[in-house]
Amino acid sequence: MTNRKGSRPHIFKHAASGRWLEHWIDGWHLTDNIISATRHLDEQATTTKILPMLNKLFRAPIEVVFLDTY
C-alpha cells in the first residue's frame, strides 16, 4: 500500500465497544489490541468506501483514528 500525498496512516475504532477493527481474510473483527488493528493510508477511500461499509456492517459508528495523533 502506498501513501498518497496528504493521506495519513489511520485505523478504525468501534465507538460503542471501544475495540479496534482488524481485517482478516474472512472479514472484519474486533480486537482489544491496538497493535493488531489494520492500518490504512488512503483517506479518500476510507471516507467514500470503507467507512460507510463498516458503519453498515457493525450497525454502530466507526471512528477513524489517525496514528500520528494517537
Order of alpha helices (4+ residues) and beta strands (2+ residues): beta-beta-beta-alpha-beta
